[in-house]
């Protein structure tokens, strides 16, 4: 087709509404000039046919000497239309301009038109029949008829679709409500059905864009797939928006490199990313959120008491009331002396408080009697004897020192043999560290504050493990982190595999890593949707619990020497500061800072962690 010739044919037309002169196609500049000249008419050029303003952009037909203007679409309206949906007889395009009528009534939309202009009309005066339909009503019906005709043509064609390659599909004319095999919803609309099997999809789902861009995943486009790719069958995946399990036959938008998956409906209906304060409200006031502790921290958060008192107690405090140089404490039968400097310990020996079992820091009390190694942080010596705690609101908890017995903390499930807060009636126990953990925190992995709870069998979103211990959760989002994953994982960690730099804690998705992840310690494949320690420089990856083992005996205090059956020399209880290659002789794991038993014989380098000792 010669497009130039076609445009020349329509540069000038003869129109029945203006028989004296032809109408010429004019551009936007001509329309703007005519608008400026029409100051008396409010600076607006109206269309003769529909009486609506003509835009200053695009084209129109006009007789400039007569100031006769028409929208291009109005000038091209068919003279006769046959629309059985509106009227049983064909309708003729009628010009009210030359008539004496000042207004007319549309029989379709029931609007009274206070102007001349065009309408479609059928009239038989002898039978007192006169039917008028405004241009807007007729144009809508013309468009519907054109769409219906196109649909009929499509229904005669069989189509093939990548989402159902084994059979052809046919378009159905009538909209219906059914469960679409693509989007898994029951929206009403036109649809395709399979000619050979029970496969139905919405017409809109059949024409989805092959790629989309979402601000929720800004670095890469999301690609349409008609089933979960087989390479991802090893692990369970969940939609990034609705958090519902991804089935293998789900139609998805995904980023393969980042293991980012979302249902097609969730992706297309996704709201813009919200700020941390947006979304469901929590029970924490906005002004309090800014004061919450932010996790993960630079180091594992194992000593909340020290943080709680770090700004309240100083070793050079001159207040005599706060610096009692000698006290008698209910937990020890000898007087205790306040210490202002660290002394009497070797360079790598780690001395701990006998109350919280955390490394000693100034100021602290030590036993006055020579040969007695009992020590207490000043703040541990001043702990309140009764504690109201939100995890056990029914009763107050009493500060107690167990003598010769072991308890299990309900917060961290660690054994202890020192100070604890307990409810003897309910057999509820909290170690000092758990008793003073923050009641609410902010965490990098979630946009809302997390509140401390003990839920029955919570499933941690970070490690996918069940636990009855303390956790932090957001009820509004059904998001929960176990206490270990919430507070004990530092945001970076050192390891001999990555010398000279720390390994950061990464949260999914990890960008541009299409390969599978394998832990460099246990050598097992890692789920890419859970947090991991990952070094982008060395390409090393680690399970958090492999590179940073749980210390289940951090609340145990033992001192002195013992004889054991598995070693020929006596062994001594000790904790050591971090030193290179300080590992257990039995399990070969790092034992820095942990309770271990060492052989003191000069010719023997044997040491064993307390956990291995129990099972030896």
Long-range contacts (C-beta under 8 A, 24 or more apart in sequence): 13-61, 13-75, 15-61, 15-70, 15-75, 16-79, 16-95, 17-48, 17-49, 17-68, 17-70, 17-95, 17-97, 17-118, 18-48, 18-63, 18-66, 18-68, 20-66, 21-63, 21-65, 21-66, 21-68, 22-63, 23-61, 23-62, 23-63, 23-68, 23-70, 23-75, 24-61, 24-62, 24-63, 24-64, 25-59, 25-60, 25-61, 25-72, 26-59, 26-60, 26-61, 26-62, 26-64, 27-59, 28-56, 28-57, 28-58, 28-59, 30-62, 30-64, 31-55, 31-56, 31-60, 31-62, 31-69, 32-56, 34-62, 34-64, 34-67, 34-69, 38-67, 45-69, 47-71, 47-74, 48-74, 48-97, 48-117, 49-74, 49-75, 49-77, 49-117, 49-118, 49-135, 50-74, 50-117, 50-118, 50-135, 50-136, 51-115, 51-116, 51-117, 74-118, 74-135, 77-118, 77-135, 78-142, 81-120, 81-138, 81-142, 83-138, 83-141, 83-142, 83-145, 85-141, 85-144, 85-145, 86-133, 86-137, 86-138, 86-141, 87-122, 87-131, 87-133, 89-122, 90-122, 91-120, 91-121, 91-122, 91-131, 91-133, 91-138, 92-120, 92-121, 92-122, 93-118, 93-119, 93-120, 93-121, 94-118, 94-119, 94-120, 94-121, 94-132, 104-132, 105-132, 106-132, 106-133, 106-134, 106-137, 107-131, 107-132, 107-133, 108-133, 108-134, 108-137, 109-134, 109-136, 109-137, 148-173, 151-190, 158-195, 159-192, 159-206, 161-192, 161-201, 161-206, 162-226, 163-201, 163-206, 163-226, 163-251, 164-194, 164-199, 164-201, 166-196, 167-194, 167-195, 167-196, 167-197, 167-199, 168-194, 168-195, 168-196, 169-193, 169-194, 169-195, 169-199, 169-201, 169-206, 170-195, 171-203, 180-205, 182-206, 182-208, 182-226, 182-251, 182-264, 183-251, 183-263, 183-264, 183-265, 184-250, 184-263, 184-265, 185-265, 205-251, 205-264, 208-251, 208-264, 212-253, 212-267, 212-268, 214-253, 214-267, 214-270, 215-272, 215-273, 216-240, 216-241, 216-270, 216-273, 217-255, 217-258, 217-260, 217-509, 219-258, 219-511, 220-255, 220-257, 220-258, 220-260, 220-511, 221-255, 222-253, 222-254, 222-255, 222-260, 222-262, 222-267, 223-253, 223-254, 223-255, 223-256, 224-251, 224-252, 224-253, 224-264, 225-251, 225-252, 225-253, 225-254, 226-251, 227-251, 227-252, 228-252, 228-261, 229-254, 229-256, 232-259, 234-525, 235-527, 235-528, 235-529, 237-261, 237-529, 238-529, 239-263, 239-266, 240-266, 241-266, 241-267, 241-270, 242-266, 243-478, 255-509, 256-514, 257-511, 257-512, 257-513, 257-514, 258-508, 258-509, 258-510, 258-511, 258-512, 258-513, 259-508, 259-509, 259-528, 259-529, 260-509, 274-447, 275-447, 276-447, 276-448, 278-447, 279-447, 279-448, 279-476, 279-477, 280-448, 280-476, 280-477, 281-476, 282-448, 282-449, 282-451, 282-474, 282-476, 283-451, 284-440, 284-449, 284-451, 288-440, 289-442, 289-449, 292-438, 292-440, 292-441, 292-442, 292-449, 293-438, 293-441, 293-442, 294-441, 294-442, 294-443, 294-444, 295-441, 295-442, 295-443, 295-444, 295-486, 295-487, 296-443, 296-444, 296-489, 296-490, 296-491, 296-505, 297-487, 297-490, 297-491, 298-490, 298-491, 298-492, 299-490, 300-487, 300-488, 300-489, 300-490, 300-548, 301-487, 301-488, 302-358, 302-433, 302-488, 302-554, 303-356, 303-358, 303-359, 303-433, 304-433, 304-436, 304-437, 304-438, 305-356, 305-358, 305-377, 305-379, 305-380, 305-432, 305-433, 305-436, 306-358, 306-361, 306-377, 306-379, 308-379, 308-436, 309-379, 312-379, 313-363, 313-378, 313-379, 315-340, 315-362, 315-363, 316-340, 317-363, 323-363, 326-368, 327-365, 327-381, 329-365, 329-376, 329-381, 331-355, 331-376, 331-401, 331-419, 332-367, 332-374, 332-376, 334-367, 334-368, 334-369, 334-372, 334-374, 335-367, 335-368, 335-369, 336-365, 336-366, 336-367, 336-368, 336-374, 336-376, 336-381, 337-365, 337-366, 337-367, 337-368, 338-363, 338-364, 338-365, 338-378, 339-363, 339-364, 339-365, 339-366, 347-577, 348-576, 348-577, 348-579, 349-574, 349-575, 349-576, 349-577, 350-574, 350-575, 350-576, 350-577, 350-593, 351-375, 351-575, 352-557, 352-575, 353-377, 353-380, 354-418, 354-419, 354-557, 355-380, 355-381, 355-383, 355-418, 355-419, 355-432, 356-380, 356-418, 356-419, 356-431, 356-432, 356-433, 357-416, 357-418, 357-554, 357-555, 357-556, 357-557, 358-433, 359-593, 373-559, 380-419, 380-432, 383-419, 383-432, 387-421, 387-435, 389-421, 389-430, 389-435, 390-439, 390-452, 391-430, 391-452, 391-453, 391-454, 391-470, 392-423, 392-426, 392-428, 392-430, 394-423, 394-426, 395-423, 395-425, 395-426, 395-428, 396-423, 397-421, 397-422, 397-423, 397-428, 397-430, 397-435, 398-422, 398-423, 398-424, 406-556, 409-434, 409-555, 410-434, 410-454, 410-469, 410-470, 411-435, 411-437, 411-454, 411-469, 411-470, 411-483, 412-469, 412-470, 412-483, 412-484, 413-467, 413-468, 413-469, 413-552, 414-551, 414-552, 414-553, 414-554, 414-555, 415-552, 415-553, 415-555, 415-556, 416-555, 416-556, 417-555, 417-556, 417-557, 417-558, 418-555, 418-556, 418-557, 431-555, 433-555, 434-470, 434-483, 437-470, 437-483, 437-487, 440-472, 441-472, 441-486, 441-487, 443-472, 443-481, 443-486, 444-491, 444-507, 445-481, 445-507, 445-531, 446-474, 446-477, 446-479, 446-481, 448-474, 448-476, 448-477, 448-479, 449-474, 450-474, 450-479, 450-481, 450-486, 451-475, 453-480, 455-480, 458-482, 460-485, 462-486, 462-530, 462-531, 462-544, 463-530, 463-531, 463-544, 463-545, 464-527, 464-530, 484-550, 485-531, 485-544, 488-548, 488-550, 489-531, 489-544, 489-548, 490-548, 493-533, 493-547, 493-548, 495-533, 495-540, 495-542, 495-547, 496-580, 496-581, 497-535, 497-538, 497-540, 498-535, 498-537, 498-538, 498-540, 501-535, 501-537, 503-533, 503-534, 503-535, 503-540, 503-542, 503-547, 504-533, 504-534, 504-535, 505-531, 505-532, 505-533, 505-544, 506-531, 506-532, 506-533, 506-534, 507-531, 510-534, 517-541, 519-543, 519-546, 521-546, 521-547, 522-546, 549-589, 549-590, 551-593, 551-594, 552-611, 553-594, 553-595, 553-610, 553-611, 554-594, 554-595, 556-595, 556-610, 558-595, 558-610, 561-600, 562-597, 564-597, 564-613, 564-616, 566-616, 567-599, 567-606, 567-608, 569-599, 569-600, 569-601, 569-604, 569-606, 570-599, 570-600, 571-597, 571-598, 571-599, 571-600, 571-606, 571-608, 572-597, 572-598, 572-599, 572-600, 573-597, 574-598, 584-608, 584-609, 584-612, 586-612, 586-616, 587-611, 587-612
